[in-house]
Amino acid sequence: MRLGLVIDLDTCVGCHACATACKEWNTSSITAPLTDYDPYGKEPSGVWFNRIRHYEIGDYPNNKTINFPMSCMHCENAECVTVCPTGASYKRPEDGIVLIDQDKCMGCNYCSWACPYGARELDRVSGTMKKCTLCVDRIYDETLPEEERQPACVLACPAHARLFGDLDDPESVTSRAVRERGGYALMPELNYTPTNHYLPPRTRPSIPTSDLPRGSLARKVKEWVNRVIER
Amino acid sequence: MSAVQHGHDQGKQEIKYSTCYMCACRCGIKVTIEDNRVRFIQGNRNHPINKGVLCAKGSAGIMKQCSPARLRSPLMRKPGTERGAGEFIEISWEQALDMLTERLARIRATDPNKFAFFTGRDQMQALSRLFAEQFGTLNWSAHGGFCSVNMAAAGLYTLGYAFWEFGDPDWDRTKYFMLWGVAEDHNSNPMKIGIEKLKSRGGKFVGINPARTGYQAVADEWVPIRPGTDAVLALSMVHVLLSRELFDWDFLIRYTNAPFLVVQTPGQKGDGLIYRDEAGHPLAWDLKKEGFVNGLDAACHPALFGEHKTPDGRTVKTVMTLLAERYLDDRFAPENAAKICGIPASTIERLALEMAHVAFKETIEVAVEWTDWAGRKHDKFIGRPVSMHAMRGVSAHSNGFQAARAIHFLQILLGTIDCPGGFRAKAPYPRPVPSPGKPAKRSAPNTPLDAHPLGFPTAPEDLVIDEDGQPLRIDKAYSWEAPIANHGLMHMVITNAVKADPYPVDTLLFFMANMAWNSTMNTANIQDMLRERGPDGEYKIPFLVVVDAFHSETVHFADLVLPDTTYLERYDAISLLDRPISEPDAVCDSIRHPLLALDRDVRPWQEVLVELGGRLKLPVFTNPDGTPKYKGYKDFITYYEREPGIGFLAGYRGADGSKSLRGEPNPQQWERYIENQGFFQYHLPKDIRYLRFANKGYLEFATEAGFLKSPEPIVIELYSEAIQKFRLAGLGLYDGPMPKERVDQERLATYFDPLPDYYEPLEQQRVDKNEYPFFAVNQRPMMMYHSWDSQNAWLRQIIAQNHLYMNRARGESLGLKDEDWVWVESHNGKIRVQLRLIEGCQEDTVWTWNAIGKQSGTWGLKPGAPEATQGFLMNHLISELLPEKPGERRITNSDPITGQAAWYDLRVKVTRAAPGEEGVWPTFANVPPLPGAEPKPDVLRYNTRAKA
C-alpha cells in the first residue's frame, strides 16, 4: 500500500484551506504542537506541514496564476530517511507514510537538507523536525465516521482539489485521477519517486459558435418579424 | 492497522454542531471540544451550504477564539481624558447598561433620530432593525451601503432576486459560468465547490476581473477588464446578441415586461411611463386582436416589437423596441466598447456567442410536470445552462447599479433566469419587482416607526425627505442624493453627523463596523472628525458607543465599549427574515449555540439588545404591565412572531415542532435545531424549483410561507418605470415631489435611466486622467475576512503585509521594480507603499488586498507588527465626497441611484519614493493596550492535548 495525495491544479484556487486545516488538526496531534513564533509580533512564523506557493506562468495577457500546495511527498526512495543519523525518520512498510519519531529526533536538520521539496520544518522549541503525517491518527481512527478517515487537508478542501488514496491500487480514486488526467510527480529526475502527484490544469475545447445565425451586425429593429407567442 | 496512538482521550471529547462566523457564508461546522478548548473545527458534511468543506478562515477559528484582541469587559473612556487617547476604565455591565438606558430613554422621549444605530457585518440585522424601529429612529442601517447594495438593488429592481444571498448559479447543471468582479469572497465555499463541479463536468469558467488572483486563477479564460467599465462590456454583448437575434423570444414575452408599451412623449409629463389602462394594467399590442390589451392577461399574444399610436395620439413603443434601439446603437458595437473596457472586440463578440451557443444549442430539459401562474400545465422545464455571479468589483462603482442591471440583461435575453442550469433564486426570493415595503419617513418621541427604516422606493413620493426636500436621515439615504439607498449610507454617517448636515446626533452606536479604519473612506480625516469639538467644547458626536468582540481601531475612539462574545460562545439565529442562507432547492436557516463557556465579562450583543428593549419599554419587548416580555435572546427568538406563525426561525415550529416555515412557537425549538446539527432545511418539491416567478405552485407555497403577500406572478422588469419616475422628477416633468437644486435635477435626469447604460464613474468625471493614470481597486484575500482575520495568529503568517500590485510591463515602462517603495497619490491624499509587479494585473490598474493594514497597537498585535509598519490602507486616498465643484454643495462619492460607496472609482498616480523613503506612510500613533488586556505570547504552542 502506498498512501498519498493527488492535487488538482485545475481547481486549486489557492485559498489556504488545506494548510490551515492541517495546522489546526496537527497542532493537537501526534507531533503536537506546531509551534508559532512571534504570533502577534513583527515576524510571525511557525511550523506548517503544508504551504501553498503562488506563481505566474506566461506574460500578460496570456498569463496564468498557479497555486501550488506542497507538503511531504512520502517518497518511495525517501532520502530524508536515508540520511537520518538517529533513525527518527522512517518509512512505514505497511502504507508508505514517512514519519518522524519525535523521541528519537535530535533536530540535526540533515533530513530537511536532503528533502528537495522543502517539506520538513524544524520546531525550534521542541528541537525536533516535523512534517506531514498524512494525518495518520485520522485515517485509521475507527472512532471517526468512515468518510472522515482522511487527512484534514482533504476533508477541508473546498475545491475538492485534494484526493487521498492508495497509489498502489490502480482502482483507487487517486490512481484513476493520475491515469485519466495525466498526473505527474515533482522532480522525477531525482529518483525519489514521490507518492504524491499533481494533476495539470485541464485544457478545454473551444465552444463552437459557427452554428449560430449570422445575422447582420447592422440589423435594425424594424427587421424583426413578431412571433405569435401566448403570454 | 496502524500502531500509532490516537492523540486524544475520547472520553473528554464533545462533538457539537454550529454555524461558522469567520465570514458571511455561514457554513455548517462540526466542532470537537476538549476541556472547553477547541480541538478541531471542520465542515459539517450534512450542511446545505458547505457540504463538509471549510475554508482557511473557518479552520482558523481556533485562533480567533484565542485572540489577545478579545475585549474582556465593558469599558468607559476615562473621565477627563480625550476621545481617541485610548484611556479606558473597566466598568460593570450594570453601570454600562444604566448609562446607556438613561441616555437612550432621554433621546427617545425627545427626538429618537438623535440616536443613530449602524451595524456592520451583522448577521442579526432583523433584530437590530426591529430594535431601531421600535426605538423610533430612522437612523439605522447595516453595512450594505458600502458593500454591495448596487448588486442587491439592481437584482431586486430587475429580477426580484439578486446575486449571492438571494441567488446562485445552478452548479449541478450549468455549463458556462461568467464571474464578474469577484475577488475571492462572497461567496466562499459554495463558489469553490461550484467551480470544481463545473470544471469536472467540462463546463467553461470565464473570470472578468482586472486582477488574476483567487477564482480567476482557475478560470478557463481571464478577461482583464478596466475597472468600472463592466456595463459597457455587458451591453456590448447584449448588442451582439440582439444583432444576431440570439434571444429567448418565449421567455421575454412570457416572463418580462419586454412587450409592455412605453409612452413616448419627450419633454412632456408621462414620457417614458408604461402605457396603462384605467385600472392601471400595463398594455401590450395583441398580434391576434390587433389592438391594445392588458399585458398581464395570460391569453394575450403580445408583440415583442412595435410602435403604435394610442387613441389620444401618443406614440407608444414596446420595451423591447426601446431596448433594441438603445443597444443596437454603434456605441455598443464591440469595436467601440473595446475602447472603453479594454477588451478586444473579437473577444467581446466571441464571449457573447459562446454563451448563446450554450444557451440555445446545449439546452437541457428537466422532465417535471408543473403549472404556470395562469394554471397552464407544462411537462418540463427548459434549461439554458449559462450562469453568472457578480459582486463588489461591479458593485463598488458609482455606475454599479446600472452595470449590475446590464449583467442581468444578458441573463434575461439568454433566458437563463431561475431555469435549470441558469441563475437560480433562493428562498425567500424571488419577490415582486421592485420589492414591496417603503422606507419609514416619520419619527416621533416614544413611538415606534410605522415601517422598516429601509425599504424600496418606487417613486419620488417614497423619499425620506421633509417638505423642503431636505434629508430626514443622517446618512441622507432616500434623499435626492441617493433615492433608492436600500441599504443606507453608513459610510456617510460620521461626516454628516460632524457637519450637523442635515442635523447633529447625540449618540452614535456602531456594532461590528470598523468605521475609524478599514470600513471608512478617508480614514485619517474621519479619525479627526471623531475627535472634533464644537464651539461649546462638546464633541460634535457627543457619545460614541462601539460594540465589538475585538480591540479594533474604532473601539479606540469609543466613549462606551460593549464587549461582544465570539461566535462559539452564544446563541444566534441565522434567519430567513434577515440574510437568508437558503439553497436553490431548499429553504434553509440555522443557529449558533454556545459551545464554549465564557471566560470573561462579555455578553452577546443580541442579549444586550433584548435587555435594552425591555429596559426602554419598547413595545415589542415589553408586557402590558411594563415588565420585560422576554427572558433574553433565546426566549425572544422562540416566541416572537412577526405575523401569526412566522418567527425568526422557520424550522421545528408548532407546539410539538412538527411544522415547517409557519406554525406557532415551539418552546423546544432551539433544542430541536441543536439536535439537527444546527440547521433546518425544507426541500422544495421538484415542480416548484424553477421559474418560480411564474410557477403557480411556488407562488402559492411562498405566500403560505410568508415570503410573498399574494401568489401573483412576478414580472421581470427590463424597463424600470420606477427609475423613470425619478428621471421625470429630475426633468421637472413629474406630478409629485421634485428636487429644487440643479445638481439633483441633473443627477436624476442623467443617471436614472430606465434601461441600463454606461456612464463614466462620477469621481473619474472630475479627476484629471492624465494626472492620475491608474485605476486603483481593492481585493480581498481568500483567507481573510476584514480585520477580523488579518489579526489571526495563523492567517497572518500567510500574509501580514499587503503590497501594491501593478502590471509588470507597465511598471517597468515607468522605471519601477519589485519591492520599490512608491508614492500613490489621489485627489484626496497620498500614501507610501511597497510595490510588486505581476503579470496578472490589467495594465491601467493597481490593486491591493484590503483590511490588512492596521493601526499600531490595535487588534492584539504588538507595536512593530508589519500590518502597521508595512501594510497599508488604500482608504486614505478615497474621499467620501466627490471633488468639489463651484456652486454645488458637497455630494457623496457614491452611486447616484443607490448611494453605494464608490470605493472602486479611485484614480491614482504612482511614483517612486526618494532613496531612503521607506516604510508605510502615513503612520498613526500607537494605540495603548486596554485595561486587563490579555498578554501577547512570544511563542504560541496551541495544543489541546496539553494542559491549558
Interface residues (C-beta under 8 A of the other chain):
Chain A: D10 T11 C12 V13 G14 C15 H16 A17 A19 T20 A21 K23 E24 W25 T27 S28 S29 I30 A32 P33 T35 D36 Y37 D38 P39 Y40 G41 K42 E43 P44 S45 G46 W48 E56 G58 D59 Y60 P61 N63 K64 T65 I66 N67 E94 D95 L99 V125 V136 D137 I139 Y140 D141 T143 E147 E148 A152 L155 A156 C157 P158 A159 H160 A161 P201 R202 R204 I207 P208 T209 D211 L212 P213 R214 G215 S216 L217 A218 R219 K220 V221 W224 N226 R227 V228 I229 E230 R231
Chain B: M1 S2 V4 Q5 H6 G7 H8 Q10 E34 R39 F40 I41 Q42 G43 R45 N50 G52 V53 L54 C55 A56 K57 G58 S59 A60 I62 P68 Y176 E184 S188 N189 K192 I193 I195 E196 K199 S200 G202 K204 R212 T213 G214 Y215 Q216 A217 V218 D220 W222 P224 L242 S243 R244 E245 L246 W249 D250 I253 R254 P259 A284 L287 K288 G295 L296 D297 A298 A299 C300 H301 P302 A303 L304 F305 G306 T321 A324 E325 L328 A333 R350 L353 E354 A356 H357 V358 F360 K361 M782 M783 A793 W794 L795 R796 Q797 I798 A800 N807 R808 A809 I838 E839 G840 C841 E843 G860 L861 K862 G864 A865 P866 T869 K936 P937 D938 V939 L940 R941 Y942 N943 T944 R945 A946
